[in-house]
Amino acid sequence: MPCTSVAPELDAVGRARYVTEHLPRGLFRTPDGTDTGVAWRVSPDPFPLKPATVAAIETLGDDLLAFYRALNALYLRSARGSAPAFIAEELDRGKPEQIVRLARQNRFKQDVPRVIRPDLILADDGYVASELDSVPGGMGFTGALARTYCEVGIDSVGGADGMAESFAQMAVSVAAVEHPTVAVVVSAESSDYRNELTWLAARIDALGVADVVVCEPQEIVFTEDALFVRREDGRETKIDVLYRNFELFDLLNVPKQELILYAARHNRVRMTPPPKAHLEEKASFALFHHPLLRKLWRAELGDAIDERLLGIFPQTWIVDPRPVPPQAAIMGLSANGVPVQQWSQLEDLGKSERDYVLKPSGFSELAWGSRGVKVANDLTREAWREALHAALASFPTTPYILQRFHKGKRVRVPFLSESSGETKEMDGRVRLCPYYFVTGEHTRLGGILATVAPADKRVIHGMSDAIMASCRIADDGF
């Protein structure tokens, strides 16, 4: 949908002030539950990206879809014995038997996530994909930013309604019917995202492409023939697509999850993303780089896609405490110029040698957001040693990964200073979050969220002194 400006003649301060005052309130819940309005720094313009950067990001969507399909295929081959057994072993580690069985059911055999969001760290020579998310937050927030910037005459990547249009087209593709009813099920654990999803649902309804209802699991009504959603006015509407807005580690705490899964297994409703915990594991990056699996990945992906992903997926290792034979080493990992045979070799590295980050791989309340992330060279030697020991100890239940840390490119971005009422520039580093929606065999880029954190921050996330904006195409961009 084209951008229709209602306030096009504003200067930089006026644009930033307009966004601050007109961005819908309450898109995210603050820690104390109050609505304080915009709780981050606002730029007068969307973040600028060069046309070539946006073109590369658009191509990345289909590459990541191919990666998910290859990961799914290799996992299933491993489970049935036609690929190395350790693939499924690593991806299933720490999960209840019920979760593993779900992932292997024939009904979901070929299903992959229909919404894909990577975290791209903008670098001097492109970007690095630090991780992937198939149950991402920020869809409504990014859409609202793009729409609000549109009102001051500046278009964003994807357009004013790119997020809403793309989500709707994804739902139509999943349902295989015109104007489907979509229930976006938000659990208690993921309730912080309810407001922004409600905003997104309202925009989709306004477009007239689909009927989207944001609900709690308790509002799902089960019958032998279908699932229904109970609306605020008491009406019950048959659901065509159920969008699972909760992580699988939370599944056993979700009311009516057994009925929802029964309906999905028996084709009473189409559910996305599928209940496949192996597709939500950061350990997949370690398997992608594993030298013994390289030929398998290249055969699944093809030479071109495999080469592109090798260029953006950082080196990653599973933090596995099991002994390595004396004649072997952890492939690709060294300390003080010596191949690593024991994780203890990393303990006494100096800060300048610790260009690593520790993260829970998945299936944990610590594995989303920045909750469990430890940047090694941001820690004292003792804190680093403790973090490494904790990661090793949690291997049986919550495996961790060690990933090469890539410091982002430094950029200068304008923002509105609330104290002075003027625009200032911040020296920062950027995380780009493009949102891809799968329609048929390809992806559609709905929008890109840029988070610019102060340059002295090690982890880029939506903090109060960060700038958050949608992205635009500009010849003088990054």
Residue pairs with C-beta under 8 A, 6 or more apart in sequence:
1 159
1 160
1 161
1 165
1 207
2 159
2 160
3 150
3 153
3 154
3 155
3 159
3 160
4 150
4 151
4 160
5 150
5 151
5 152
5 153
6 151
7 14
7 18
7 151
7 152
7 153
8 152
8 153
10 17
10 18
10 152
12 44
12 45
12 414
12 423
13 44
13 416
13 421
13 422
13 423
14 152
15 44
15 45
15 149
15 152
15 154
16 42
16 43
16 44
16 415
16 416
16 423
17 416
18 148
18 151
18 152
19 38
19 42
19 44
19 145
19 148
19 149
19 152
20 37
20 38
20 42
20 416
22 148
22 151
23 38
23 144
23 145
23 148
24 144
24 148
24 199
25 35
25 37
26 35
26 195
27 140
27 141
27 144
27 195
27 196
27 199
28 39
28 141
28 192
28 193
28 195
28 196
28 462
29 191
29 192
29 195
30 36
30 39
39 464
40 462
40 463
40 464
40 465
40 466
40 467
40 468
41 415
41 416
41 426
41 464
41 465
41 466
41 467
41 468
42 415
42 416
42 467
42 468
42 469
43 413
43 414
43 415
43 416
43 452
43 467
43 469
44 414
44 415
44 416
44 423
45 149
45 154
45 414
45 469
45 472
46 145
46 146
46 149
46 154
46 156
46 157
46 450
46 469
46 470
46 471
46 472
47 413
47 430
47 450
47 452
47 467
47 469
47 470
47 471
47 472
47 477
47 478
48 471
48 472
48 473
48 474
48 476
48 477
48 478
49 57
49 157
49 432
49 448
49 471
49 472
49 473
49 474
49 477
49 478
50 473
50 474
50 475
50 477
50 478
51 473
51 475
53 477
53 478
54 157
54 448
54 471
54 473
56 126
57 120
57 432
57 434
57 445
57 448
58 445
59 308
60 118
60 129
60 308
60 312
60 434
61 116
61 434
61 436
61 442
61 443
61 444
61 445
62 442
62 443
63 305
63 308
63 309
64 116
64 118
64 132
64 436
64 443
65 112
65 116
65 436
65 438
65 442
65 443
66 301
66 302
66 305
67 132
67 288
67 301
67 305
67 309
68 112
68 113
68 116
68 134
68 279
69 112
69 300
70 297
70 300
70 301
71 278
71 279
71 284
71 287
72 110
72 112
72 276
72 278
72 279
73 300
74 83
74 87
74 287
74 293
74 296
74 297
74 300
75 87
75 88
75 91
75 103
75 278
76 104
76 109
77 83
77 87
78 84
78 85
78 86
78 87
78 88
78 89
79 88
79 104
83 296
84 292
84 293
87 287
87 293
88 278
90 281
90 283
90 286
90 287
90 318
90 399
91 277
91 278
91 281
91 283
91 284
91 287
92 100
92 103
92 277
92 278
93 395
93 396
93 399
94 363
94 396
94 397
94 398
94 399
95 277
95 363
96 252
98 252
99 248
99 251
99 275
99 277
99 363
100 277
102 108
102 261
102 275
102 276
102 277
103 275
103 276
103 277
103 278
105 265
107 264
107 265
107 266
107 267
108 264
108 265
108 274
108 275
108 276
111 272
111 273
111 274
111 276
112 273
112 274
112 276
112 279
112 438
113 134
113 135
113 272
113 273
113 274
113 279
113 438
114 170
114 173
114 174
114 272
114 273
114 437
114 438
115 134
115 135
115 136
115 139
115 167
115 170
115 272
115 273
115 435
115 436
115 437
115 438
116 132
116 133
116 134
116 435
116 436
116 438
116 443
117 132
117 133
117 134
117 136
117 138
117 433
117 434
117 435
117 436
118 129
118 131
118 132
118 133
118 433
118 434
119 129
119 130
119 131
119 132
119 133
119 431
119 432
119 433
120 127
120 128
120 129
120 130
120 312
120 431
120 432
120 433
120 434
121 127
121 128
121 129
121 130
121 406
121 408
121 429
121 430
121 431
121 432
121 460
122 408
122 409
122 411
122 429
122 430
122 431
122 432
122 478
123 406
123 408
123 409
124 409
126 311
126 312
127 312
127 432
128 312
128 313
128 314
128 406
129 312
129 313
129 314
130 314
130 357
130 403
130 406
131 282
131 285
131 359
132 284
133 368
134 273
134 279
134 280
135 190
135 244
135 245
135 246
135 247
135 273
135 280
135 368
136 433
136 435
137 190
137 192
137 193
137 196
138 196
138 433
138 435
138 449
139 163
139 167
139 196
139 197
139 200
139 435
139 446
140 163
140 193
140 195
140 196
140 197
140 198
140 199
140 200
141 196
141 449
142 163
142 433
142 435
142 446
142 447
142 448
142 449
142 470
143 161
143 162
143 163
143 164
143 199
143 200
143 203
143 446
143 447
144 196
144 199
145 156
145 449
145 468
145 469
145 470
146 156
146 157
146 158
146 159
146 160
146 161
146 162
146 163
146 447
146 470
147 160
147 161
147 203
149 155
149 156
149 469
149 470
149 472
150 156
150 159
150 160
154 472
155 472
156 162
156 447
156 448
156 470
156 471
156 472
157 445
157 447
157 448
157 470
157 471
157 472
157 473
158 166
158 445
158 446
158 447
158 448
159 165
161 203
161 207
162 445
162 446
162 447
163 200
163 203
163 435
163 446
163 447
164 200
164 203
164 204
164 206
164 207
165 207
165 209
165 446
166 435
166 437
166 439
166 444
166 445
166 446
166 447
167 200
167 204
167 212
167 437
167 446
168 204
168 207
168 209
168 210
168 212
169 209
169 437
169 439
169 444
170 272
170 437
170 438
170 439
170 444
171 180
171 182
171 210
171 212
171 240
171 241
171 243
172 178
172 179
172 180
172 209
172 210
172 439
173 438
173 439
173 440
174 180
174 241
174 270
174 272
175 182
175 240
175 241
175 270
177 240
179 208
179 209
179 210
179 211
180 210
180 211
180 240
180 241
181 210
181 211
181 212
181 213
181 229
181 237
181 238
181 239
181 240
181 241
182 204
182 210
182 211
182 212
182 213
182 239
182 240
182 241
182 242
182 243
183 213
183 215
183 220
183 227
183 229
183 239
183 241
183 242
183 243
184 197
184 201
184 212
184 213
184 214
184 215
184 243
184 245
185 215
185 216
185 217
185 220
185 242
185 243
185 244
185 245
185 246
185 254
185 260
186 193
186 194
186 197
186 214
186 215
186 216
186 245
186 246
187 216
187 217
187 245
187 246
187 250
187 253
187 254
188 216
188 253
189 246
189 247
189 250
189 253
189 365
190 245
190 246
190 247
190 250
193 245
194 214
197 214
197 245
198 214
200 212
201 212
201 213
201 214
204 210
204 212
205 211
205 212
211 237
213 229
213 231
213 237
215 229
215 230
216 255
217 254
217 255
217 256
217 257
217 260
218 255
218 256
219 229
219 230
220 227
220 228
220 229
220 230
220 239
220 242
220 256
220 259
220 260
221 227
221 228
221 229
221 230
221 236
222 228
222 256
222 259
222 260
222 262
222 263
225 268
226 238
226 239
226 263
226 268
226 269
227 238
227 239
227 242
227 259
227 260
227 263
227 268
227 269
228 236
228 237
228 238
228 239
229 236
229 237
229 239
230 236
231 237
239 269
240 269
240 270
241 269
241 270
241 271
241 272
242 260
242 263
242 264
242 269
242 270
242 271
242 272
243 271
243 272
244 271
244 272
244 273
244 275
246 254
247 280
247 363
247 367
247 368
248 275
248 276
248 277
248 280
248 363
249 277
249 362
249 363
249 364
249 365
249 367
250 365
251 257
251 275
254 260
260 269
260 271
261 275
262 268
263 269
264 270
264 271
264 275
273 279
277 362
277 363
278 284
280 362
280 363
281 361
281 362
281 363
282 316
282 359
282 360
282 361
282 362
282 367
282 401
282 403
283 316
283 318
283 361
283 362
283 399
283 401
285 313
285 314
285 316
285 401
285 403
286 316
286 317
286 318
286 401
287 293
288 297
288 309
288 313
288 316
289 310
289 313
289 315
289 316
289 332
290 331
291 331
291 332
297 306
298 306
301 309
314 403
314 404
314 405
314 406
315 332
315 403
315 404
316 401
316 402
316 403
316 404
317 330
317 332
317 333
317 401
317 402
317 403
318 361
318 399
318 400
318 401
318 402
319 343
319 358
319 388
319 391
319 392
319 395
319 399
319 400
319 401
319 402
320 395
320 399
321 343
321 392
321 393
321 395
324 330
324 341
324 342
326 341
328 341
329 339
329 340
329 341
330 339
330 340
330 341
333 339
333 340
333 402
334 340
335 345
335 346
335 349
335 353
336 345
336 349
336 353
338 345
340 346
343 388
343 392
346 354
346 356
346 388
347 381
347 384
347 385
347 388
348 381
349 376
349 384
351 377
352 377
354 376
354 377
354 379
354 384
355 376
355 377
355 404
355 405
356 375
356 376
356 377
356 402
356 403
356 404
356 405
357 373
357 374
357 375
357 376
357 402
357 403
357 405
358 372
358 373
358 374
358 376
358 387
358 388
358 391
358 400
358 401
358 402
358 403
359 367
359 372
359 373
359 374
359 400
359 401
359 403
360 366
360 367
360 372
360 394
360 398
360 399
360 400
361 367
361 398
361 399
361 400
361 401
363 398
364 372
364 398
365 371
366 372
366 398
367 398
369 461
370 459
370 461
372 400
373 459
374 384
374 387
375 405
375 458
375 459
376 384
376 387
376 405
377 405
377 458
378 458
379 387
391 400
391 402
392 400
394 400
407 429
408 429
408 430
408 431
408 460
409 429
409 430
409 478
410 427
410 428
410 429
410 455
411 427
411 428
411 429
411 430
411 452
411 478
412 425
412 426
412 427
412 428
413 425
413 426
413 428
413 452
413 467
414 423
414 424
414 425
414 426
415 423
415 424
415 425
415 426
415 467
416 422
416 423
417 423
417 424
426 452
426 454
426 467
427 454
427 455
428 452
428 453
428 454
428 455
428 466
428 467
429 452
429 453
429 455
429 457
429 460
430 450
430 451
430 452
430 460
430 478
431 450
431 451
431 453
431 460
431 461
432 448
432 449
432 450
432 471
433 448
433 449
433 450
433 451
434 445
434 447
434 448
435 445
435 446
435 447
435 448
435 449
436 443
436 444
436 445
436 446
437 443
437 444
437 446
438 444
447 470
447 471
448 470
448 471
449 468
449 469
449 470
449 471
450 467
450 468
450 469
450 470
450 471
451 460
451 461
451 462
451 466
451 467
451 468
452 460
452 466
452 467
452 468
452 469
453 459
453 460
453 461
453 463
453 465
453 466
454 465
454 466
457 463
457 466
460 466
462 468
